[in-house]
């Protein structure tokens, strides 16, 4: 998982009472539901960044 804005720490995921700490930059094997959580999180982060850029371009962003 590629870090956003220089994130360097481990990734923590909790799902249905199970906790996972995933080290960045290392190849790991994880259950498919955890992969889906990470994938959805990445997609939402990217969507939020695109939306923020659109608002900035339109001059509607709040600082």
N, CA, C and O atoms as a Maestro MAE file, in Angstrom:
{
 s_m_m2io_version
 :::
 2.0.0
}

f_m_ct {
 s_m_title
 :::
 protein
 m_atom[252] {
  # First column is atom index #
  i_m_mmod_type
  r_m_x_coord
  r_m_y_coord
  r_m_z_coord
  i_m_residue_number
  s_m_chain_name
  s_m_pdb_residue_name
  s_m_pdb_atom_name
  i_m_atomic_number
  :::
  1 25 0.852 -1.171 0.000 1 A "UNK " " N  " 7
  2 3 0.000 0.000 0.000 1 A "UNK " " CA " 6
  3 2 0.896 1.233 0.000 1 A "UNK " " C  " 6
  4 15 1.758 1.379 0.867 1 A "UNK " " O  " 8
  5 25 0.699 2.092 -0.943 2 A "UNK " " N  " 7
  6 3 1.524 3.291 -1.066 2 A "UNK " " CA " 6
  7 2 1.127 4.310 -0.006 2 A "UNK " " C  " 6
  8 15 -0.059 4.579 0.186 2 A "UNK " " O  " 8
  9 25 2.116 4.878 0.685 3 A "UNK " " N  " 7
  10 3 1.798 5.878 1.702 3 A "UNK " " CA " 6
  11 2 1.317 7.179 1.087 3 A "UNK " " C  " 6
  12 15 1.755 7.562 0.002 3 A "UNK " " O  " 8
  13 25 0.430 7.844 1.771 4 A "UNK " " N  " 7
  14 3 -0.045 9.161 1.363 4 A "UNK " " CA " 6
  15 2 0.652 10.204 2.222 4 A "UNK " " C  " 6
  16 15 0.785 10.029 3.433 4 A "UNK " " O  " 8
  17 25 1.094 11.280 1.602 5 A "UNK " " N  " 7
  18 3 1.693 12.398 2.331 5 A "UNK " " CA " 6
  19 2 2.808 11.955 3.273 5 A "UNK " " C  " 6
  20 15 2.910 12.465 4.389 5 A "UNK " " O  " 8
  21 25 3.636 11.024 2.843 6 A "UNK " " N  " 7
  22 3 4.795 10.643 3.634 6 A "UNK " " CA " 6
  23 2 4.504 9.765 4.836 6 A "UNK " " C  " 6
  24 15 5.341 9.675 5.733 6 A "UNK " " O  " 8
  25 25 3.357 9.119 4.889 7 A "UNK " " N  " 7
  26 3 3.052 8.231 6.009 7 A "UNK " " CA " 6
  27 2 4.101 7.135 6.068 7 A "UNK " " C  " 6
  28 15 4.470 6.565 5.041 7 A "UNK " " O  " 8
  29 25 4.584 6.840 7.276 8 A "UNK " " N  " 7
  30 3 5.640 5.844 7.413 8 A "UNK " " CA " 6
  31 2 5.297 4.741 8.401 8 A "UNK " " C  " 6
  32 15 5.939 3.691 8.400 8 A "UNK " " O  " 8
  33 25 4.312 4.959 9.232 9 A "UNK " " N  " 7
  34 3 3.989 3.992 10.263 9 A "UNK " " CA " 6
  35 2 3.266 2.771 9.718 9 A "UNK " " C  " 6
  36 15 2.881 2.716 8.550 9 A "UNK " " O  " 8
  37 25 3.094 1.804 10.594 10 A "UNK " " N  " 7
  38 3 2.350 0.604 10.235 10 A "UNK " " CA " 6
  39 2 0.893 0.966 9.965 10 A "UNK " " C  " 6
  40 15 0.403 2.005 10.406 10 A "UNK " " O  " 8
  41 25 0.217 0.094 9.237 11 A "UNK " " N  " 7
  42 3 -1.208 0.265 8.955 11 A "UNK " " CA " 6
  43 2 -1.964 -0.625 9.935 11 A "UNK " " C  " 6
  44 15 -1.656 -1.810 10.063 11 A "UNK " " O  " 8
  45 25 -2.942 -0.066 10.621 12 A "UNK " " N  " 7
  46 3 -3.752 -0.823 11.562 12 A "UNK " " CA " 6
  47 2 -5.141 -1.002 10.975 12 A "UNK " " C  " 6
  48 15 -5.780 -0.035 10.563 12 A "UNK " " O  " 8
  49 25 -5.604 -2.247 10.939 13 A "UNK " " N  " 7
  50 3 -6.946 -2.552 10.440 13 A "UNK " " CA " 6
  51 2 -7.634 -3.446 11.468 13 A "UNK " " C  " 6
  52 15 -7.049 -4.421 11.939 13 A "UNK " " O  " 8
  53 25 -8.863 -3.115 11.809 14 A "UNK " " N  " 7
  54 3 -9.668 -3.951 12.695 14 A "UNK " " CA " 6
  55 2 -10.955 -4.301 11.962 14 A "UNK " " C  " 6
  56 15 -11.605 -3.435 11.377 14 A "UNK " " O  " 8
  57 25 -11.313 -5.574 12.001 15 A "UNK " " N  " 7
  58 3 -12.535 -6.027 11.344 15 A "UNK " " CA " 6
  59 2 -13.122 -7.184 12.134 15 A "UNK " " C  " 6
  60 15 -12.468 -8.206 12.340 15 A "UNK " " O  " 8
  61 25 -14.357 -7.013 12.573 16 A "UNK " " N  " 7
  62 3 -15.078 -8.069 13.296 16 A "UNK " " CA " 6
  63 2 -14.288 -8.625 14.479 16 A "UNK " " C  " 6
  64 15 -14.239 -9.837 14.690 16 A "UNK " " O  " 8
  65 25 -13.675 -7.732 15.243 17 A "UNK " " N  " 7
  66 3 -12.957 -8.151 16.442 17 A "UNK " " CA " 6
  67 2 -11.553 -8.665 16.205 17 A "UNK " " C  " 6
  68 15 -10.872 -9.040 17.160 17 A "UNK " " O  " 8
  69 25 -11.100 -8.696 14.966 18 A "UNK " " N  " 7
  70 3 -9.737 -9.133 14.646 18 A "UNK " " CA " 6
  71 2 -8.919 -7.912 14.258 18 A "UNK " " C  " 6
  72 15 -9.358 -7.079 13.465 18 A "UNK " " O  " 8
  73 25 -7.724 -7.820 14.830 19 A "UNK " " N  " 7
  74 3 -6.854 -6.679 14.576 19 A "UNK " " CA " 6
  75 2 -5.643 -7.115 13.758 19 A "UNK " " C  " 6
  76 15 -5.098 -8.200 13.956 19 A "UNK " " O  " 8
  77 25 -5.239 -6.254 12.841 20 A "UNK " " N  " 7
  78 3 -4.081 -6.521 11.987 20 A "UNK " " CA " 6
  79 2 -3.191 -5.290 11.983 20 A "UNK " " C  " 6
  80 15 -3.671 -4.167 11.827 20 A "UNK " " O  " 8
  81 25 -1.904 -5.504 12.154 21 A "UNK " " N  " 7
  82 3 -0.919 -4.435 12.002 21 A "UNK " " CA " 6
  83 2 -0.034 -4.841 10.832 21 A "UNK " " C  " 6
  84 15 0.635 -5.873 10.870 21 A "UNK " " O  " 8
  85 25 -0.041 -4.023 9.807 22 A "UNK " " N  " 7
  86 3 0.644 -4.345 8.557 22 A "UNK " " CA " 6
  87 2 1.795 -3.368 8.376 22 A "UNK " " C  " 6
  88 15 1.596 -2.153 8.374 22 A "UNK " " O  " 8
  89 25 2.999 -3.906 8.225 23 A "UNK " " N  " 7
  90 3 4.170 -3.056 8.031 23 A "UNK " " CA " 6
  91 2 4.212 -2.563 6.596 23 A "UNK " " C  " 6
  92 15 4.046 -3.338 5.654 23 A "UNK " " O  " 8
  93 25 4.434 -1.272 6.440 24 A "UNK " " N  " 7
  94 3 4.550 -0.688 5.103 24 A "UNK " " CA " 6
  95 2 5.832 -1.182 4.443 24 A "UNK " " C  " 6
  96 15 6.851 -1.397 5.099 24 A "UNK " " O  " 8
  97 25 5.752 -1.354 3.141 25 A "UNK " " N  " 7
  98 3 6.934 -1.707 2.370 25 A "UNK " " CA " 6
  99 2 7.323 -3.169 2.434 25 A "UNK " " C  " 6
  100 15 8.332 -3.561 1.848 25 A "UNK " " O  " 8
  101 25 6.548 -3.986 3.133 26 A "UNK " " N  " 7
  102 3 6.838 -5.415 3.214 26 A "UNK " " CA " 6
  103 2 5.715 -6.196 2.541 26 A "UNK " " C  " 6
  104 15 4.543 -5.829 2.632 26 A "UNK " " O  " 8
  105 25 6.088 -7.268 1.872 27 A "UNK " " N  " 7
  106 3 5.080 -8.132 1.265 27 A "UNK " " CA " 6
  107 2 4.464 -8.992 2.354 27 A "UNK " " C  " 6
  108 15 5.172 -9.644 3.122 27 A "UNK " " O  " 8
  109 25 3.145 -8.988 2.415 28 A "UNK " " N  " 7
  110 3 2.434 -9.745 3.444 28 A "UNK " " CA " 6
  111 2 1.273 -10.502 2.816 28 A "UNK " " C  " 6
  112 15 0.829 -10.182 1.714 28 A "UNK " " O  " 8
  113 25 0.799 -11.493 3.521 29 A "UNK " " N  " 7
  114 3 -0.409 -12.208 3.131 29 A "UNK " " CA " 6
  115 2 -1.489 -11.836 4.143 29 A "UNK " " C  " 6
  116 15 -1.299 -11.970 5.352 29 A "UNK " " O  " 8
  117 25 -2.626 -11.367 3.626 30 A "UNK " " N  " 7
  118 3 -3.736 -10.971 4.494 30 A "UNK " " CA " 6
  119 2 -5.022 -11.603 3.975 30 A "UNK " " C  " 6
  120 15 -5.121 -11.932 2.793 30 A "UNK " " O  " 8
  121 25 -6.005 -11.772 4.851 31 A "UNK " " N  " 7
  122 3 -7.299 -12.293 4.403 31 A "UNK " " CA " 6
  123 2 -7.962 -11.328 3.415 31 A "UNK " " C  " 6
  124 15 -7.756 -10.116 3.480 31 A "UNK " " O  " 8
  125 25 -8.752 -11.882 2.509 32 A "UNK " " N  " 7
  126 3 -9.416 -11.062 1.494 32 A "UNK " " CA " 6
  127 2 -10.266 -9.938 2.097 32 A "UNK " " C  " 6
  128 15 -10.235 -8.827 1.567 32 A "UNK " " O  " 8
  129 25 -11.024 -10.171 3.180 33 A "UNK " " N  " 7
  130 3 -11.806 -9.062 3.738 33 A "UNK " " CA " 6
  131 2 -10.932 -7.884 4.203 33 A "UNK " " C  " 6
  132 15 -11.354 -6.732 4.105 33 A "UNK " " O  " 8
  133 25 -9.743 -8.157 4.697 34 A "UNK " " N  " 7
  134 3 -8.832 -7.084 5.109 34 A "UNK " " CA " 6
  135 2 -8.327 -6.350 3.879 34 A "UNK " " C  " 6
  136 15 -8.204 -5.126 3.889 34 A "UNK " " O  " 8
  137 25 -8.035 -7.094 2.820 35 A "UNK " " N  " 7
  138 3 -7.642 -6.464 1.558 35 A "UNK " " CA " 6
  139 2 -8.739 -5.519 1.078 35 A "UNK " " C  " 6
  140 15 -8.453 -4.407 0.635 35 A "UNK " " O  " 8
  141 25 -9.989 -5.959 1.166 36 A "UNK " " N  " 7
  142 3 -11.115 -5.129 0.724 36 A "UNK " " CA " 6
  143 2 -11.221 -3.851 1.556 36 A "UNK " " C  " 6
  144 15 -11.495 -2.781 1.012 36 A "UNK " " O  " 8
  145 25 -11.007 -3.954 2.869 37 A "UNK " " N  " 7
  146 3 -11.033 -2.769 3.728 37 A "UNK " " CA " 6
  147 2 -9.954 -1.785 3.286 37 A "UNK " " C  " 6
  148 15 -10.214 -0.588 3.163 37 A "UNK " " O  " 8
  149 25 -8.744 -2.288 3.047 38 A "UNK " " N  " 7
  150 3 -7.633 -1.425 2.627 38 A "UNK " " CA " 6
  151 2 -7.892 -0.818 1.253 38 A "UNK " " C  " 6
  152 15 -7.611 0.358 1.020 38 A "UNK " " O  " 8
  153 25 -8.428 -1.625 0.349 39 A "UNK " " N  " 7
  154 3 -8.734 -1.130 -0.999 39 A "UNK " " CA " 6
  155 2 -9.788 -0.027 -0.936 39 A "UNK " " C  " 6
  156 15 -9.639 1.013 -1.578 39 A "UNK " " O  " 8
  157 25 -10.850 -0.250 -0.167 40 A "UNK " " N  " 7
  158 3 -11.904 0.758 -0.036 40 A "UNK " " CA " 6
  159 2 -11.371 2.040 0.601 40 A "UNK " " C  " 6
  160 15 -11.741 3.140 0.192 40 A "UNK " " O  " 8
  161 25 -10.513 1.896 1.590 41 A "UNK " " N  " 7
  162 3 -9.924 3.060 2.245 41 A "UNK " " CA " 6
  163 2 -9.089 3.874 1.265 41 A "UNK " " C  " 6
  164 15 -9.173 5.102 1.237 41 A "UNK " " O  " 8
  165 25 -8.290 3.189 0.468 42 A "UNK " " N  " 7
  166 3 -7.454 3.868 -0.527 42 A "UNK " " CA " 6
  167 2 -8.320 4.581 -1.556 42 A "UNK " " C  " 6
  168 15 -8.043 5.723 -1.921 42 A "UNK " " O  " 8
  169 25 -9.363 3.914 -2.022 43 A "UNK " " N  " 7
  170 3 -10.261 4.526 -3.007 43 A "UNK " " CA " 6
  171 2 -10.938 5.772 -2.442 43 A "UNK " " C  " 6
  172 15 -11.074 6.772 -3.147 43 A "UNK " " O  " 8
  173 25 -11.363 5.724 -1.185 44 A "UNK " " N  " 7
  174 3 -12.018 6.880 -0.572 44 A "UNK " " CA " 6
  175 2 -11.027 8.023 -0.363 44 A "UNK " " C  " 6
  176 15 -11.384 9.188 -0.544 44 A "UNK " " O  " 8
  177 25 -9.786 7.707 0.015 45 A "UNK " " N  " 7
  178 3 -8.756 8.748 0.151 45 A "UNK " " CA " 6
  179 2 -8.516 9.437 -1.184 45 A "UNK " " C  " 6
  180 15 -8.413 10.662 -1.249 45 A "UNK " " O  " 8
  181 25 -8.427 8.647 -2.248 46 A "UNK " " N  " 7
  182 3 -8.196 9.214 -3.577 46 A "UNK " " CA " 6
  183 2 -9.386 10.062 -4.021 46 A "UNK " " C  " 6
  184 15 -9.200 11.133 -4.599 46 A "UNK " " O  " 8
  185 25 -10.591 9.599 -3.761 47 A "UNK " " N  " 7
  186 3 -11.795 10.358 -4.098 47 A "UNK " " CA " 6
  187 2 -11.828 11.690 -3.338 47 A "UNK " " C  " 6
  188 15 -12.154 12.728 -3.914 47 A "UNK " " O  " 8
  189 25 -11.497 11.653 -2.067 48 A "UNK " " N  " 7
  190 3 -11.487 12.878 -1.265 48 A "UNK " " CA " 6
  191 2 -10.453 13.867 -1.788 48 A "UNK " " C  " 6
  192 15 -10.717 15.068 -1.843 48 A "UNK " " O  " 8
  193 25 -9.282 13.374 -2.171 49 A "UNK " " N  " 7
  194 3 -8.253 14.266 -2.712 49 A "UNK " " CA " 6
  195 2 -8.692 14.886 -4.033 49 A "UNK " " C  " 6
  196 15 -8.473 16.075 -4.266 49 A "UNK " " O  " 8
  197 25 -9.315 14.081 -4.901 50 A "UNK " " N  " 7
  198 3 -9.815 14.623 -6.171 50 A "UNK " " CA " 6
  199 2 -10.880 15.687 -5.927 50 A "UNK " " C  " 6
  200 15 -10.873 16.742 -6.562 50 A "UNK " " O  " 8
  201 25 -11.785 15.404 -5.014 51 A "UNK " " N  " 7
  202 3 -12.860 16.363 -4.705 51 A "UNK " " CA " 6
  203 2 -12.276 17.660 -4.146 51 A "UNK " " C  " 6
  204 15 -12.718 18.752 -4.503 51 A "UNK " " O  " 8
  205 25 -11.290 17.532 -3.277 52 A "UNK " " N  " 7
  206 3 -10.651 18.717 -2.714 52 A "UNK " " CA " 6
  207 2 -9.986 19.540 -3.817 52 A "UNK " " C  " 6
  208 15 -10.088 20.767 -3.826 52 A "UNK " " O  " 8
  209 25 -9.310 18.871 -4.739 53 A "UNK " " N  " 7
  210 3 -8.660 19.576 -5.847 53 A "UNK " " CA " 6
  211 2 -9.692 20.273 -6.732 53 A "UNK " " C  " 6
  212 15 -9.458 21.388 -7.198 53 A "UNK " " O  " 8
  213 25 -10.830 19.621 -6.964 54 A "UNK " " N  " 7
  214 3 -11.900 20.239 -7.751 54 A "UNK " " CA " 6
  215 2 -12.417 21.501 -7.065 54 A "UNK " " C  " 6
  216 15 -12.632 22.523 -7.718 54 A "UNK " " O  " 8
  217 25 -12.614 21.429 -5.759 55 A "UNK " " N  " 7
  218 3 -13.111 22.588 -5.018 55 A "UNK " " CA " 6
  219 2 -12.092 23.722 -5.016 55 A "UNK " " C  " 6
  220 15 -12.458 24.892 -5.133 55 A "UNK " " O  " 8
  221 25 -10.825 23.380 -4.885 56 A "UNK " " N  " 7
  222 3 -9.776 24.404 -4.929 56 A "UNK " " CA " 6
  223 2 -9.779 25.077 -6.291 56 A "UNK " " C  " 6
  224 15 -9.677 26.300 -6.386 56 A "UNK " " O  " 8
  225 25 -9.895 24.275 -7.350 57 A "UNK " " N  " 7
  226 3 -9.900 24.824 -8.708 57 A "UNK " " CA " 6
  227 2 -11.093 25.757 -8.921 57 A "UNK " " C  " 6
  228 15 -10.994 26.724 -9.676 57 A "UNK " " O  " 8
  229 25 -12.214 25.477 -8.265 58 A "UNK " " N  " 7
  230 3 -13.407 26.318 -8.394 58 A "UNK " " CA " 6
  231 2 -13.407 27.474 -7.395 58 A "UNK " " C  " 6
  232 15 -14.315 28.305 -7.404 58 A "UNK " " O  " 8
  233 25 -12.395 27.526 -6.540 59 A "UNK " " N  " 7
  234 3 -12.314 28.600 -5.550 59 A "UNK " " CA " 6
  235 2 -13.281 28.450 -4.403 59 A "UNK " " C  " 6
  236 15 -13.622 29.433 -3.745 59 A "UNK " " O  " 8
  237 25 -13.736 27.213 -4.148 60 A "UNK " " N  " 7
  238 3 -14.730 26.996 -3.096 60 A "UNK " " CA " 6
  239 2 -14.163 26.292 -1.873 60 A "UNK " " C  " 6
  240 15 -14.913 25.954 -0.957 60 A "UNK " " O  " 8
  241 25 -12.870 26.067 -1.840 61 A "UNK " " N  " 7
  242 3 -12.285 25.339 -0.713 61 A "UNK " " CA " 6
  243 2 -12.124 26.266 0.486 61 A "UNK " " C  " 6
  244 15 -11.877 27.463 0.334 61 A "UNK " " O  " 8
  245 25 -12.265 25.704 1.659 62 A "UNK " " N  " 7
  246 3 -12.063 26.447 2.896 62 A "UNK " " CA " 6
  247 2 -10.690 26.106 3.433 62 A "UNK " " C  " 6
  248 15 -10.286 24.944 3.415 62 A "UNK " " O  " 8
  249 25 -9.981 27.092 3.902 63 A "UNK " " N  " 7
  250 3 -8.651 26.861 4.500 63 A "UNK " " CA " 6
  251 2 -8.720 26.992 5.986 63 A "UNK " " C  " 6
  252 15 -7.707 26.833 6.668 63 A "UNK " " O  " 8
  :::
 }
 m_bond[251] {
  # First column is bond index #
  i_m_from
  i_m_to
  i_m_order
  :::
  1 1 2 1
  2 2 3 1
  3 3 4 2
  4 3 5 1
  5 5 6 1
  6 6 7 1
  7 7 8 2
  8 7 9 1
  9 9 10 1
  10 10 11 1
  11 11 12 2
  12 11 13 1
  13 13 14 1
  14 14 15 1
  15 15 16 2
  16 15 17 1
  17 17 18 1
  18 18 19 1
  19 19 20 2
  20 19 21 1
  21 21 22 1
  22 22 23 1
  23 23 24 2
  24 23 25 1
  25 25 26 1
  26 26 27 1
  27 27 28 2
  28 27 29 1
  29 29 30 1
  30 30 31 1
  31 31 32 2
  32 31 33 1
  33 33 34 1
  34 34 35 1
  35 35 36 2
  36 35 37 1
  37 37 38 1
  38 38 39 1
  39 39 40 2
  40 39 41 1
  41 41 42 1
  42 42 43 1
  43 43 44 2
  44 43 45 1
  45 45 46 1
  46 46 47 1
  47 47 48 2
  48 47 49 1
  49 49 50 1
  50 50 51 1
  51 51 52 2
  52 51 53 1
  53 53 54 1
  54 54 55 1
  55 55 56 2
  56 55 57 1
  57 57 58 1
  58 58 59 1
  59 59 60 2
  60 59 61 1
  61 61 62 1
  62 62 63 1
  63 63 64 2
  64 63 65 1
  65 65 66 1
  66 66 67 1
  67 67 68 2
  68 67 69 1
  69 69 70 1
  70 70 71 1
  71 71 72 2
  72 71 73 1
  73 73 74 1
  74 74 75 1
  75 75 76 2
  76 75 77 1
  77 77 78 1
  78 78 79 1
  79 79 80 2
  80 79 81 1
  81 81 82 1
  82 82 83 1
  83 83 84 2
  84 83 85 1
  85 85 86 1
  86 86 87 1
  87 87 88 2
  88 87 89 1
  89 89 90 1
  90 90 91 1
  91 91 92 2
  92 91 93 1
  93 93 94 1
  94 94 95 1
  95 95 96 2
  96 95 97 1
  97 97 98 1
  98 98 99 1
  99 99 100 2
  100 99 101 1
  101 101 102 1
  102 102 103 1
  103 103 104 2
  104 103 105 1
  105 105 106 1
  106 106 107 1
  107 107 108 2
  108 107 109 1
  109 109 110 1
  110 110 111 1
  111 111 112 2
  112 111 113 1
  113 113 114 1
  114 114 115 1
  115 115 116 2
  116 115 117 1
  117 117 118 1
  118 118 119 1
  119 119 120 2
  120 119 121 1
  121 121 122 1
  122 122 123 1
  123 123 124 2
  124 123 125 1
  125 125 126 1
  126 126 127 1
  127 127 128 2
  128 127 129 1
  129 129 130 1
  130 130 131 1
  131 131 132 2
  132 131 133 1
  133 133 134 1
  134 134 135 1
  135 135 136 2
  136 135 137 1
  137 137 138 1
  138 138 139 1
  139 139 140 2
  140 139 141 1
  141 141 142 1
  142 142 143 1
  143 143 144 2
  144 143 145 1
  145 145 146 1
  146 146 147 1
  147 147 148 2
  148 147 149 1
  149 149 150 1
  150 150 151 1
  151 151 152 2
  152 151 153 1
  153 153 154 1
  154 154 155 1
  155 155 156 2
  156 155 157 1
  157 157 158 1
  158 158 159 1
  159 159 160 2
  160 159 161 1
  161 161 162 1
  162 162 163 1
  163 163 164 2
  164 163 165 1
  165 165 166 1
  166 166 167 1
  167 167 168 2
  168 167 169 1
  169 169 170 1
  170 170 171 1
  171 171 172 2
  172 171 173 1
  173 173 174 1
  174 174 175 1
  175 175 176 2
  176 175 177 1
  177 177 178 1
  178 178 179 1
  179 179 180 2
  180 179 181 1
  181 181 182 1
  182 182 183 1
  183 183 184 2
  184 183 185 1
  185 185 186 1
  186 186 187 1
  187 187 188 2
  188 187 189 1
  189 189 190 1
  190 190 191 1
  191 191 192 2
  192 191 193 1
  193 193 194 1
  194 194 195 1
  195 195 196 2
  196 195 197 1
  197 197 198 1
  198 198 199 1
  199 199 200 2
  200 199 201 1
  201 201 202 1
  202 202 203 1
  203 203 204 2
  204 203 205 1
  205 205 206 1
  206 206 207 1
  207 207 208 2
  208 207 209 1
  209 209 210 1
  210 210 211 1
  211 211 212 2
  212 211 213 1
  213 213 214 1
  214 214 215 1
  215 215 216 2
  216 215 217 1
  217 217 218 1
  218 218 219 1
  219 219 220 2
  220 219 221 1
  221 221 222 1
  222 222 223 1
  223 223 224 2
  224 223 225 1
  225 225 226 1
  226 226 227 1
  227 227 228 2
  228 227 229 1
  229 229 230 1
  230 230 231 1
  231 231 232 2
  232 231 233 1
  233 233 234 1
  234 234 235 1
  235 235 236 2
  236 235 237 1
  237 237 238 1
  238 238 239 1
  239 239 240 2
  240 239 241 1
  241 241 242 1
  242 242 243 1
  243 243 244 2
  244 243 245 1
  245 245 246 1
  246 246 247 1
  247 247 248 2
  248 247 249 1
  249 249 250 1
  250 250 251 1
  251 251 252 2
  :::
 }
}
